[in-house]
Amino acid sequence: MAKHEYAFYPGCSSQKGASASNYLTSVESMCKTLDVKLTEIPDWNCCGASIGYAEAGELPRHVMNARNFALSEKNLPGQEIVATCAACWLGARETRERLTHSDTLMADTREALKEAGLTINEMPNIRHMVEVLIEDLGFDEMKKHVVRPLEGVKIAGYVGCQTNRPFGVDGESFENPQYLDRMVEMVGAESIPEYEQKVTCCGGALAFSEPEKAQAQIKDIVESAYDHGAEMIVTPCPLCQANVEIYQGQINKTYGTKFNIPVMYYSQLMVVAYGGSAKDAALNGQMIKARRLEEIAAKPVKR
Amino acid sequence: MSANTALAEKYRNNFLKEIEEQVEMGDWVKMCMQCGVCSGSCPTNFQSAWEHPPQELFMMIRAGKRDEVLTSTSMWNCTSCYNCIVRCPRKLPITHIMHGIAEYAHRIGLAPKMQATRFFSGLFWKNATKTGRVNELKLSMGLYFKNGFGSGVKEGMKMKDVAIGLVLAKRLNPLELFGGHKCKDQKGIQAMLKKAYEIERSRKAAKMAG
């Protein structure tokens, strides 16, 4: 039996061929090393994300998340739900909070769920993967598996919004969370605790609808990473990763910059440090290739 | 009588009450003490300035400026970064109030039709709830082709390098256009959502009648 078991809510962007499929591949490799067993919630659905608000209303939005809770309870009773996506985690946690605080909303939700033949009896705990790593495993356990430290690589820890606000990771401040920097150090790389754009918004869904606004924010995030001498940026959020990575070319055209900095997931850094191959870490999933990590991943492992 | 006229009539001279009863988290509006921390913490207000940042909207609501608030493009500038929520000294759930006012304006047909994020928001929700899971390719195409085929091709060309890069990285699958990821129990999801909308509508109507 695995050391830790959870009901897994991967979210839409993690699916095969979707924008964060590289995140999922690296999380799977990372969990294998750490003996964490993730069992996908059967037939899970979209959380609605924040941007669905124009049509989602209140109850329909919570019902979408509640369906996942009900499916988890039915198929994986007693397990906490773990999400890797910041928006999935936030959406699910918000629904949990609202349903817990309002008997009316809970009753209405149960009535709607009945239509899908489902119900909720117990409210599940909703965890983000970084919470599992930090709180359930801890930094010592995470560090134990490092066999190929990312020595000399300077990495800007970009936490972004939704893994940080409004819930965040327990014990961390909203303005200057430290955990991502500690994770960077844990894999043997050099962190930049004074990176002042670490909780700046990447523009979220406005990157699609009003790109000029989002790209102005992304420019600040990338520029500051360069100013601090970073070779790459790391993040725990799929939309942060995509927005900060894929629009660098367009930003270069608009602003005359020469941005070309890789944007990684914490799980990819960990897989390489744990001795995994470039394939295990899904390094081929980067639009801006992380050459330095590819080189390290090709080196033999010190055991 | 349109939904908007009926609501305007019912809540005549009491726009604050309308917001409290009809908008998600609207009953928090009266708690605002006009400190302006929300406006100063908002990333999109910083770079391009909202027409009316949150604290101003709150005062306008209390001043009964119904049309100015509900037809404003302001709320649609929200990136859902939640900075205003964590910094508000009175703990107002500002992000949710902004989404709530926007949703209400959209629901009663007053939201600016051509506002890009209003369009994208509706598109996203329809995309996600149609099969239970987001189809990223159809979502992007739906956005670029919103003003017809000609401008869609132009918008698409602007995004060409991003799209090619993502396809090469196996993070965008052209085959998603013909199906793609979906939930098995789509029927159950539709029935569940239909019920949820019914309940929500009847609760709002009861408040208006009460």
Boltz contact constraints between the chains, C-beta under 6 A:
constraints:
  - contact:
      token1: [A, 12]
      token2: [B, 133]
      max_distance: 6.0
  - contact:
      token1: [A, 12]
      token2: [B, 134]
      max_distance: 6.0
  - contact:
      token1: [A, 15]
      token2: [B, 181]
      max_distance: 6.0
  - contact:
      token1: [A, 17]
      token2: [B, 173]
      max_distance: 6.0
  - contact:
      token1: [A, 18]
      token2: [B, 136]
      max_distance: 6.0
  - contact:
      token1: [A, 19]
      token2: [B, 136]
      max_distance: 6.0
  - contact:
      token1: [A, 19]
      token2: [B, 171]
      max_distance: 6.0
  - contact:
      token1: [A, 21]
      token2: [B, 171]
      max_distance: 6.0
  - contact:
      token1: [A, 43]
      token2: [B, 183]
      max_distance: 6.0
  - contact:
      token1: [A, 43]
      token2: [B, 184]
      max_distance: 6.0
  - contact:
      token1: [A, 43]
      token2: [B, 185]
      max_distance: 6.0
  - contact:
      token1: [A, 45]
      token2: [B, 132]
      max_distance: 6.0
  - contact:
      token1: [A, 45]
      token2: [B, 183]
      max_distance: 6.0
  - contact:
      token1: [A, 46]
      token2: [B, 128]
      max_distance: 6.0
  - contact:
      token1: [A, 46]
      token2: [B, 133]
      max_distance: 6.0
  - contact:
      token1: [A, 46]
      token2: [B, 134]
      max_distance: 6.0
  - contact:
      token1: [A, 50]
      token2: [B, 80]
      max_distance: 6.0
  - contact:
      token1: [A, 51]
      token2: [B, 121]
      max_distance: 6.0
  - contact:
      token1: [A, 51]
      token2: [B, 124]
      max_distance: 6.0
  - contact:
      token1: [A, 52]
      token2: [B, 124]
      max_distance: 6.0
  - contact:
      token1: [A, 52]
      token2: [B, 125]
      max_distance: 6.0
  - contact:
      token1: [A, 53]
      token2: [B, 99]
      max_distance: 6.0
  - contact:
      token1: [A, 53]
      token2: [B, 103]
      max_distance: 6.0
  - contact:
      token1: [A, 53]
      token2: [B, 121]
      max_distance: 6.0
  - contact:
      token1: [A, 54]
      token2: [B, 103]
      max_distance: 6.0
  - contact:
      token1: [A, 54]
      token2: [B, 106]
      max_distance: 6.0
  - contact:
      token1: [A, 54]
      token2: [B, 118]
      max_distance: 6.0
  - contact:
      token1: [A, 54]
      token2: [B, 121]
      max_distance: 6.0
  - contact:
      token1: [A, 54]
      token2: [B, 122]
      max_distance: 6.0
  - contact:
      token1: [A, 55]
      token2: [B, 122]
      max_distance: 6.0
  - contact:
      token1: [A, 55]
      token2: [B, 125]
      max_distance: 6.0
  - contact:
      token1: [A, 56]
      token2: [B, 125]
      max_distance: 6.0
  - contact:
      token1: [A, 57]
      token2: [B, 200]
      max_distance: 6.0
  - contact:
      token1: [A, 58]
      token2: [B, 24]
      max_distance: 6.0
  - contact:
      token1: [A, 59]
      token2: [B, 196]
      max_distance: 6.0
  - contact:
      token1: [A, 59]
      token2: [B, 199]
      max_distance: 6.0
  - contact:
      token1: [A, 59]
      token2: [B, 200]
      max_distance: 6.0
  - contact:
      token1: [A, 60]
      token2: [B, 193]
      max_distance: 6.0
  - contact:
      token1: [A, 60]
      token2: [B, 196]
      max_distance: 6.0
  - contact:
      token1: [A, 60]
      token2: [B, 197]
      max_distance: 6.0
  - contact:
      token1: [A, 63]
      token2: [B, 192]
      max_distance: 6.0
  - contact:
      token1: [A, 63]
      token2: [B, 196]
      max_distance: 6.0
  - contact:
      token1: [A, 108]
      token2: [B, 199]
      max_distance: 6.0
  - contact:
      token1: [A, 112]
      token2: [B, 192]
      max_distance: 6.0
  - contact:
      token1: [A, 112]
      token2: [B, 195]
      max_distance: 6.0
  - contact:
      token1: [A, 112]
      token2: [B, 196]
      max_distance: 6.0
  - contact:
      token1: [A, 115]
      token2: [B, 191]
      max_distance: 6.0
  - contact:
      token1: [A, 115]
      token2: [B, 192]
      max_distance: 6.0
  - contact:
      token1: [A, 115]
      token2: [B, 195]
      max_distance: 6.0
  - contact:
      token1: [A, 116]
      token2: [B, 188]
      max_distance: 6.0
  - contact:
      token1: [A, 116]
      token2: [B, 192]
      max_distance: 6.0
  - contact:
      token1: [A, 161]
      token2: [B, 81]
      max_distance: 6.0
  - contact:
      token1: [A, 161]
      token2: [B, 82]
      max_distance: 6.0
  - contact:
      token1: [A, 165]
      token2: [B, 82]
      max_distance: 6.0
  - contact:
      token1: [A, 165]
      token2: [B, 86]
      max_distance: 6.0
  - contact:
      token1: [A, 166]
      token2: [B, 82]
      max_distance: 6.0
  - contact:
      token1: [A, 166]
      token2: [B, 85]
      max_distance: 6.0
  - contact:
      token1: [A, 166]
      token2: [B, 86]
      max_distance: 6.0
  - contact:
      token1: [A, 174]
      token2: [B, 86]
      max_distance: 6.0
  - contact:
      token1: [A, 201]
      token2: [B, 43]
      max_distance: 6.0
  - contact:
      token1: [A, 201]
      token2: [B, 79]
      max_distance: 6.0
  - contact:
      token1: [A, 201]
      token2: [B, 81]
      max_distance: 6.0
  - contact:
      token1: [A, 203]
      token2: [B, 79]
      max_distance: 6.0
  - contact:
      token1: [A, 204]
      token2: [B, 79]
      max_distance: 6.0
  - contact:
      token1: [A, 204]
      token2: [B, 80]
      max_distance: 6.0
  - contact:
      token1: [A, 206]
      token2: [B, 79]
      max_distance: 6.0
  - contact:
      token1: [A, 208]
      token2: [B, 120]
      max_distance: 6.0
  - contact:
      token1: [A, 208]
      token2: [B, 143]
      max_distance: 6.0
  - contact:
      token1: [A, 209]
      token2: [B, 116]
      max_distance: 6.0
  - contact:
      token1: [A, 209]
      token2: [B, 117]
      max_distance: 6.0
  - contact:
      token1: [A, 209]
      token2: [B, 120]
      max_distance: 6.0
  - contact:
      token1: [A, 210]
      token2: [B, 116]
      max_distance: 6.0
  - contact:
      token1: [A, 213]
      token2: [B, 44]
      max_distance: 6.0
  - contact:
      token1: [A, 216]
      token2: [B, 47]
      max_distance: 6.0
  - contact:
      token1: [A, 217]
      token2: [B, 43]
      max_distance: 6.0
  - contact:
      token1: [A, 246]
      token2: [B, 162]
      max_distance: 6.0
  - contact:
      token1: [A, 249]
      token2: [B, 161]
      max_distance: 6.0
  - contact:
      token1: [A, 285]
      token2: [B, 169]
      max_distance: 6.0
  - contact:
      token1: [A, 287]
      token2: [B, 165]
      max_distance: 6.0
  - contact:
      token1: [A, 287]
      token2: [B, 169]
      max_distance: 6.0
